[in-house]
Structures are given as C-alpha cells and as structure tokens.
Amino acid sequence: MTESRKQSLIVLLSVLLGLAGIICLSVFWLRVYRQTVFTHMSAFCEIVIEEHPDMEGQVLAALKEYHGLMERGIKENQFLAQYGYGSSMLCENIPWGVFGLPTVCFCLSACSFLLSAWYGKRRRQRRIVELTGYLEQVNTGRAGLQIRGPEDEFSRLQDEIYKTVTFLYQTREAAVKARENFADNLANIAHQLKTPITAAFLSLQLMAETAPSIYGQQIGRQLRRLERLEEALLTLSKMDAGTLKLAWAPVDIYTVLNLAAEELEELLAEKYISVDIPDRGAVSFNGDMEWTLEGILNLMKNCLEHSASGSTIYCEYSETPFYAEILLWDEGEGFWPEDIPRLFERFYRGKDAAGEGIGIGLSLSRSIFELQNGTITARNRPTGGACFEIRMYRH
C-alpha cells in the first residue's frame, strides 16, 4: 500500500468514525429525551389520579389532547411560570449517568476529528519542509536533479519543481558556456588587434622620421585609442572568464584617492581643475589596491571631462559597521536623466560624452567594484553636478 493510499485511508476512517459517533450520539440523546419526558409525565399523572380518582377520565382525555398537540407541534409554553415553576425545578432529579455514553461518543468523535486534522497538518508540514530543504540545496548547489517523495496532493508540485530545477540547470549550463565562449572570443579579438596596432605604431614612427605631417598626429591619436580599446577588451575578457586575479589586502581610501589624483595631475592642470580630498582618518576595506585605483581613475576622469575650467572635483568617504562609502562629484551640469539607467553599460556613450572615449570606462569601474563585493551608483546632486557613490561591503 502506497503512502498516499495509507494517508487517504486514515483520513477516511477518521471521518467515518466521527460521523458514526455523531449518529450514535444523536440517536441515544433522542431516546434519553423521550424516556425522560415519559417518566416525568407518568409520575405527574399518577399523582393526580391518586389524589383525585374521579378525575381519571379527564386526565386520560387531557393526555390524548396533549398527544395531538405533540403531533401538530407545541410552541413555547410558559403556563406554569405564573405559578412560580420553572424548568429547572421540575427536571432537577434527572440522573447524570444517562449522559455518560453520549459524552463518550462525543469525545470519540471530537478526538477522531482532532487526530485527523493533526495528522494531516503534520504530514503537510513534513512535505513542505522536504520540498523547501530541496530548494535550499539547489540554491546552494548541493542538490542533484532527483527529488523523492510519496504520492500525495503535493506530487504535482513536486513534479513541477523537478521540471523547473531541471530547466534551470540546463539554462545555467548554457549561460556559463555562452559566457565562456564570449570571453574567449573577446580575448581572441583583443589579441588579434594587438599585432596590427603594434605594426601601425612602428610604421607611424618611420613616417614621423622621414615625412612628418599633421596627418601622422591624427593617425597616432586613433592608434592610441585602439590600443586603449584592446587593453580594455583584454581586461573585460578576463573578468567574464573569471580569470582576473585580485591581490586581497586592506585598501586605504585616502591613499587610493590621492594616487588617482596624481595620475591625472597633467590633465587637471591643463583645465585648471583641482581635486578636494579631505583626510577623514583611517578608513579602509578589503580589496585590490591596483584595480581599485583603476576604477577610481575612470570615475575621476569622467568628472574631469565634464567639469568647467577652474572648477573642483570633490571626494568624500566614510564608513559604517557594514560598508565603506566613497563619494565623487563635480560641479558640471550633471547627467541627462535618460542616461542614468544606462551609464554603466558597456560601450554606452551618453548625450554629452566627452573626448574620444569608447564607452567602457564606467562599465569597467562597476565590474571592478562588484568583484570586490561592492556597488556603484550614479545620480545628480540637488545643488548641481554629477555624483558617483561607491559602497564596499564588509566580508
């Protein structure tokens, strides 16, 4: 006998036992009620006839009339109340023992229903715990595709969970494979670009020595742009493939902000732009100093490109028990509202994109901070200017 049939049989027997108890209880109480009414009526008539033998005919006639009223149905009658009698006074000697069997039947019925409800609830809870545990194992990668359980009302849900988990496993494997292929293709493209770029730089140097011209300078700028693109593609391919290695160590935020400002010192001087970096004490997080510097550089460079001459780029940082926070903002016109949701997409360039960028710097910064258990968001300040907010969460 299967678990499902056993459970159904137990529930059915419990219900039948409960119904049988209720029927027996009703029949017995009806019999007790009739016997009690007959006994009291007989005793009353006996007293009347013994006290007044000449009224035997009238008493029997009254009983006959009472029987007729019983057949037609008697409404609530309070005739004796005017003489000071109540129901409790006339029925106070009914023996409580007659209610013993009905009480037992009622208790059996109640216990039957309670047992059935308790067993059903416990079984459902056990099945829910089993299915929940299976899903938790799937989420943590500790479960296979098999899921076992009895045939019951949860069987359909169990089958759907199995189908969904199977589909998710297949989808994940396909996504991982596609990501690996994409990373490999991206790396191949970057490596293929490296050779012609190097050759073009050599040719450009020969041209500059033999026949220098303004066109050579333009070609040089475009080649340098291609070189930056090739380097970015290699970095992105490593991130996508999961092969980018981080040197985990405490990263002091004040230090990394100053290093980024020093890297951009020449560009800042050309536009007479200053960087304000207050010293808030020792605030650090666990990460990679070099890659964090790369991410901060891209953000600071973005602020630089959208700042007017003579303005200031502001930096601020703080910490909580849960994360370290870094803020960078400029005094420019801020982001276009429609650009904000897509700022960190690869190769996306907003309406006011400046310079010869390729739309990959902000995307690279986001990937760098996310690899170090961080997040980055962009917004416009109420007082003007674009602001980047970085949060590096504690491990």
C-alpha positions as CSV (number, residue, x, y, z in Angstrom):
1,M,0.0,0.0,0.0
2,T,1.4,3.4,-1.0
3,E,1.9,6.2,1.4
4,S,-0.8,8.3,-0.3
5,R,-3.4,5.5,-0.1
6,K,-2.4,4.9,3.5
7,Q,-2.9,8.6,4.4
8,S,-6.2,8.7,2.5
9,L,-7.4,5.6,4.3
10,I,-6.5,7.1,7.7
11,V,-8.4,10.3,6.9
12,L,-11.4,8.3,5.6
13,L,-11.6,6.1,8.7
14,S,-11.3,9.2,11.0
15,V,-14.2,10.9,9.2
16,L,-16.3,7.7,9.2
17,L,-15.6,7.2,12.9
18,G,-16.6,10.8,13.6
19,L,-19.8,10.5,11.7
20,A,-20.7,7.2,13.4
21,G,-20.1,8.8,16.8
22,I,-22.3,11.8,15.9
23,I,-25.2,9.5,14.7
24,C,-25.0,7.3,17.8
25,L,-24.9,10.3,20.0
26,S,-28.0,11.8,18.3
27,V,-30.0,8.6,18.5
28,F,-29.1,8.0,22.1
29,W,-29.9,11.5,23.2
30,L,-33.2,11.3,21.4
31,R,-34.1,8.1,23.2
32,V,-33.0,9.6,26.6
33,Y,-35.1,12.7,25.9
34,R,-38.2,10.6,25.1
35,Q,-37.7,8.3,28.1
36,T,-37.2,11.3,30.4
37,V,-40.4,13.1,29.2
38,F,-42.4,9.9,29.5
39,T,-41.2,9.2,33.0
40,H,-42.0,12.7,34.2
41,M,-45.4,12.8,32.6
42,S,-46.3,9.4,34.0
43,A,-45.3,10.4,37.5
44,F,-47.3,13.6,37.2
45,C,-50.5,11.7,36.1
46,E,-50.0,9.1,38.8
47,I,-50.0,11.8,41.5
48,V,-53.1,13.5,40.0
49,I,-55.1,10.2,39.8
50,E,-54.1,9.0,43.2
51,E,-55.2,12.3,44.8
52,H,-58.4,12.6,42.7
53,P,-59.5,9.1,41.5
54,D,-62.7,10.6,40.0
55,M,-60.5,12.6,37.5
56,E,-59.0,9.6,35.8
57,G,-61.1,10.1,32.7
58,Q,-60.3,13.8,32.5
59,V,-56.6,13.1,32.9
60,L,-56.6,10.5,30.1
61,A,-58.6,12.9,27.9
62,A,-56.0,15.6,28.6
63,L,-53.2,13.2,27.7
64,K,-54.9,12.3,24.4
65,E,-55.3,16.0,23.6
66,Y,-51.6,16.6,24.6
67,H,-50.6,13.8,22.2
68,G,-52.5,15.6,19.4
69,L,-50.7,18.8,20.2
70,M,-47.4,17.0,20.1
71,E,-48.1,15.7,16.6
72,R,-49.1,19.2,15.4
73,G,-46.1,20.8,17.2
74,I,-46.2,22.7,20.5
75,K,-44.9,26.2,20.6
76,E,-43.0,27.5,23.7
77,N,-45.4,27.2,26.7
78,Q,-44.9,29.2,29.9
79,F,-48.2,28.4,31.6
80,L,-46.7,27.1,34.8
81,A,-44.4,30.2,35.2
82,Q,-47.4,32.1,36.5
83,Y,-47.5,29.7,39.5
84,G,-43.7,30.1,40.2
85,Y,-42.5,27.0,38.5
86,G,-39.5,26.8,36.1
87,S,-37.8,24.1,34.0
88,S,-35.0,23.6,36.5
89,M,-37.5,23.0,39.4
90,L,-39.4,20.2,37.5
91,C,-36.3,18.4,36.0
92,E,-33.8,18.7,38.8
93,N,-33.6,15.0,39.5
94,I,-32.6,13.7,36.1
95,P,-29.7,11.3,36.6
96,W,-26.4,12.5,35.0
97,G,-25.4,8.9,34.4
98,V,-27.7,8.8,31.3
99,F,-25.3,11.2,29.6
100,G,-22.2,9.0,30.1
101,L,-22.5,7.1,26.8
102,P,-23.3,10.3,24.8
103,T,-20.4,12.0,26.4
104,V,-18.1,9.1,25.4
105,C,-19.5,9.2,21.8
106,F,-18.9,12.9,21.6
107,C,-15.4,12.7,22.9
108,L,-14.6,9.9,20.4
109,S,-15.9,12.0,17.6
110,A,-14.0,15.0,18.7
111,C,-10.8,13.0,19.1
112,S,-11.3,11.5,15.7
113,F,-11.6,14.8,14.0
114,L,-8.7,16.3,16.0
115,L,-6.5,13.3,15.2
116,S,-7.3,13.5,11.5
117,A,-6.6,17.3,11.5
118,W,-3.4,16.9,13.4
119,Y,-2.1,14.0,11.3
120,G,-3.0,15.9,8.1
121,K,-1.3,19.1,9.2
122,R,1.8,17.2,10.4
123,R,2.1,15.4,7.1
124,R,1.7,18.6,5.1
125,Q,4.3,20.4,7.2
126,R,6.7,17.5,6.7
127,R,6.3,17.6,2.9
128,I,6.7,21.3,2.8
129,V,9.9,21.0,4.9
130,E,11.2,18.4,2.5
131,L,10.4,20.5,-0.6
132,T,11.8,23.6,1.0
133,G,15.0,21.8,2.0
134,Y,15.4,20.5,-1.5
135,L,15.1,24.1,-3.0
136,E,17.6,25.4,-0.4
137,Q,20.1,22.7,-1.5
138,V,19.5,23.6,-5.1
139,N,20.2,27.3,-4.3
140,T,23.5,26.4,-2.6
141,G,24.5,23.9,-5.4
142,R,24.4,20.9,-3.1
143,A,21.5,19.1,-4.7
144,G,21.1,17.0,-7.8
145,L,18.1,16.7,-10.0
146,Q,16.5,13.8,-8.1
147,I,13.7,14.6,-5.7
148,R,11.8,11.8,-3.9
149,G,8.5,11.8,-2.1
150,P,5.3,9.9,-1.6
151,E,2.3,10.1,-3.9
152,D,0.0,12.7,-2.3
153,E,-1.5,16.1,-3.0
154,F,2.0,17.6,-3.2
155,S,3.0,15.2,-6.0
156,R,2.1,17.7,-8.8
157,L,4.0,20.5,-7.1
158,Q,6.9,18.1,-6.7
159,D,6.9,17.3,-10.4
160,E,6.7,21.0,-11.3
161,I,9.7,21.7,-9.0
162,Y,11.6,18.9,-10.6
163,K,10.9,20.3,-14.1
164,T,11.8,23.8,-13.1
165,V,15.0,22.8,-11.4
166,T,16.0,20.7,-14.5
167,F,15.3,23.6,-16.8
168,L,17.3,26.0,-14.5
169,Y,20.2,23.6,-14.5
170,Q,20.2,23.4,-18.3
171,T,19.8,27.2,-18.6
172,R,22.7,27.8,-16.2
173,E,24.9,25.4,-18.1
174,A,24.1,27.0,-21.4
175,A,24.6,30.5,-19.9
176,V,28.0,29.5,-18.4
177,K,29.1,28.0,-21.7
178,A,27.9,31.1,-23.7
179,R,29.8,33.3,-21.2
180,E,33.0,31.3,-21.6
181,N,32.7,31.4,-25.4
182,F,32.1,35.2,-25.3
183,A,35.1,35.7,-23.1
184,D,37.2,33.6,-25.3
185,N,36.1,35.4,-28.5
186,L,36.7,38.8,-26.8
187,A,40.2,37.7,-25.8
188,N,40.9,36.5,-29.3
189,I,39.7,39.7,-30.8
190,A,41.9,41.7,-28.4
191,H,44.9,39.6,-29.2
192,Q,44.3,39.9,-33.0
193,L,44.1,43.7,-32.6
194,K,47.4,43.9,-30.8
195,T,49.5,42.8,-33.8
196,P,48.3,45.3,-36.4
197,I,48.3,48.1,-33.8
198,T,51.9,47.4,-33.0
199,A,52.8,47.3,-36.6
200,A,50.9,50.6,-37.3
201,F,52.8,52.3,-34.5
202,L,56.1,51.2,-36.0
203,S,55.1,52.5,-39.4
204,L,54.0,55.8,-37.9
205,Q,57.3,56.3,-36.2
206,L,59.1,55.7,-39.5
207,M,56.7,58.3,-41.2
208,A,57.4,60.8,-38.4
209,E,61.2,60.5,-39.0
210,T,61.1,60.6,-42.8
211,A,58.0,62.7,-43.7
212,P,56.3,64.3,-40.6
213,S,52.8,65.8,-41.1
214,I,49.7,66.7,-39.3
215,Y,48.0,63.5,-40.6
216,G,50.5,61.4,-38.8
217,Q,49.4,63.1,-35.5
218,Q,45.8,62.3,-36.2
219,I,46.7,58.7,-37.0
220,G,48.6,58.5,-33.8
221,R,45.6,59.6,-31.7
222,Q,43.4,57.0,-33.3
223,L,46.0,54.3,-32.8
224,R,46.3,55.2,-29.1
225,R,42.5,55.0,-28.9
226,L,42.6,51.5,-30.5
227,E,45.3,50.5,-28.0
228,R,43.2,51.6,-25.1
229,L,40.3,49.6,-26.5
230,E,42.5,46.5,-26.9
231,E,43.6,46.7,-23.3
232,A,40.0,47.2,-22.1
233,L,38.8,44.2,-24.1
234,L,41.5,42.0,-22.6
235,T,40.5,43.2,-19.1
236,L,36.8,42.5,-19.7
237,S,37.5,39.1,-21.2
238,K,39.4,38.2,-18.0
239,M,36.6,39.4,-15.9
240,D,34.0,37.5,-17.9
241,A,36.0,34.3,-17.8
242,G,36.6,34.7,-14.0
243,T,40.4,34.6,-14.5
244,L,41.1,38.2,-13.2
245,K,43.1,37.7,-10.1
246,L,42.8,40.1,-7.2
247,A,45.5,40.8,-4.6
248,W,43.4,41.0,-1.5
249,A,44.7,43.4,1.1
250,P,43.5,46.4,3.2
251,V,42.9,49.3,0.8
252,D,43.2,52.8,2.4
253,I,40.7,55.1,0.8
254,Y,42.6,58.3,1.4
255,T,45.7,56.8,-0.2
256,V,43.9,55.5,-3.3
257,L,42.1,58.8,-3.9
258,N,45.4,60.7,-3.8
259,L,47.1,58.3,-6.1
260,A,44.2,58.7,-8.6
261,A,44.5,62.5,-8.5
262,E,48.3,62.2,-9.0
263,E,47.8,60.1,-12.1
264,L,45.5,62.8,-13.6
265,E,47.7,65.7,-12.5
266,E,48.7,66.8,-16.0
267,L,45.1,66.7,-17.3
268,L,43.9,68.5,-14.2
269,A,46.5,71.2,-14.6
270,E,45.6,71.8,-18.3
271,K,42.0,72.7,-17.3
272,Y,42.9,74.4,-14.0
273,I,40.8,71.9,-12.1
274,S,41.5,71.0,-8.5
275,V,40.6,67.8,-6.5
276,D,39.5,68.2,-2.9
277,I,40.3,65.1,-0.8
278,P,39.7,65.6,2.9
279,D,41.6,63.5,5.4
280,R,38.9,61.6,7.4
281,G,41.3,59.2,9.1
282,A,42.0,55.6,8.6
283,V,39.1,54.2,6.5
284,S,39.8,51.1,4.6
285,F,38.2,47.9,3.0
286,N,39.5,44.6,1.9
287,G,40.3,44.6,-1.9
288,D,42.9,45.1,-4.6
289,M,44.7,48.4,-4.5
290,E,45.7,48.5,-8.2
291,W,42.3,47.6,-9.6
292,T,40.6,49.9,-7.1
293,L,42.9,52.7,-8.4
294,E,41.8,51.8,-11.9
295,G,38.2,52.1,-11.0
296,I,38.6,55.4,-9.2
297,L,40.6,56.8,-12.1
298,N,37.8,56.1,-14.6
299,L,35.3,57.9,-12.3
300,M,37.6,60.8,-11.6
301,K,38.4,61.1,-15.3
302,N,34.7,61.2,-16.1
303,C,34.2,64.1,-13.6
304,L,37.2,65.8,-15.2
305,E,35.8,65.6,-18.7
306,H,32.5,67.2,-17.6
307,S,34.0,69.9,-15.4
308,A,34.4,73.5,-16.4
309,S,37.8,75.2,-16.3
310,G,38.7,76.4,-12.8
311,S,36.1,74.2,-11.0
312,T,36.7,71.5,-8.4
313,I,36.2,67.7,-8.1
314,Y,35.2,66.7,-4.6
315,C,35.8,63.5,-2.8
316,E,34.4,62.3,0.4
317,Y,34.5,59.0,2.3
318,S,33.1,57.4,5.5
319,E,32.4,54.0,7.0
320,T,29.7,52.1,8.8
321,P,29.8,48.7,10.5
322,F,28.6,47.2,7.2
323,Y,30.4,49.1,4.5
324,A,32.9,51.8,3.5
325,E,31.4,54.6,1.3
326,I,33.2,56.8,-1.3
327,L,31.6,59.8,-3.0
328,L,33.0,61.6,-6.0
329,W,31.2,64.6,-7.6
330,D,31.9,67.5,-9.9
331,E,30.4,71.0,-10.5
332,G,29.3,70.3,-14.0
333,E,25.8,70.1,-15.4
334,G,25.2,66.5,-14.3
335,F,23.8,63.5,-16.2
336,W,20.9,63.5,-18.6
337,P,18.0,61.7,-16.7
338,E,17.6,59.2,-19.6
339,D,21.3,58.4,-19.5
340,I,21.5,57.4,-15.8
341,P,19.9,53.9,-16.1
342,R,22.5,53.0,-18.8
343,L,25.6,54.8,-17.7
344,F,27.4,51.6,-16.6
345,E,26.5,49.6,-19.8
346,R,29.4,48.5,-22.0
347,F,30.1,50.8,-24.9
348,Y,27.3,53.1,-24.0
349,R,28.0,56.8,-24.5
350,G,25.7,59.4,-23.2
351,K,24.4,62.6,-25.0
352,D,27.2,64.7,-23.6
353,A,30.0,62.1,-23.9
354,A,33.3,64.0,-24.0
355,G,36.7,63.2,-25.5
356,E,37.5,60.1,-27.6
357,G,36.2,57.6,-25.1
358,I,34.8,54.2,-26.2
359,G,32.1,54.0,-23.5
360,I,33.8,51.3,-21.5
361,G,35.4,53.1,-18.5
362,L,32.3,53.3,-16.3
363,S,31.4,49.7,-17.1
364,L,34.9,48.6,-16.2
365,S,34.7,50.5,-12.9
366,R,31.4,48.8,-12.0
367,S,32.9,45.4,-12.7
368,I,36.0,46.2,-10.6
369,F,34.0,47.2,-7.6
370,E,31.5,44.3,-7.9
371,L,34.4,41.8,-7.9
372,Q,35.4,43.3,-4.6
373,N,31.9,42.9,-3.0
374,G,31.0,46.5,-3.8
375,T,28.3,48.5,-5.6
376,I,28.4,51.8,-7.6
377,T,25.5,54.1,-8.4
378,A,25.3,57.5,-10.2
379,R,22.9,60.4,-9.6
380,N,22.6,64.2,-9.9
381,R,23.1,66.3,-6.8
382,P,20.3,68.7,-5.9
383,T,22.8,71.6,-5.9
384,G,24.1,70.6,-9.3
385,G,26.8,68.3,-10.6
386,A,27.2,64.5,-11.2
387,C,27.9,62.2,-8.3
388,F,29.2,58.7,-8.1
389,E,28.5,56.7,-4.9
390,I,30.6,53.6,-4.2
391,R,29.9,51.2,-1.3
392,M,32.4,48.5,-0.4
393,Y,30.7,46.0,1.9
394,R,32.5,44.1,4.7
395,H,33.0,40.4,4.0
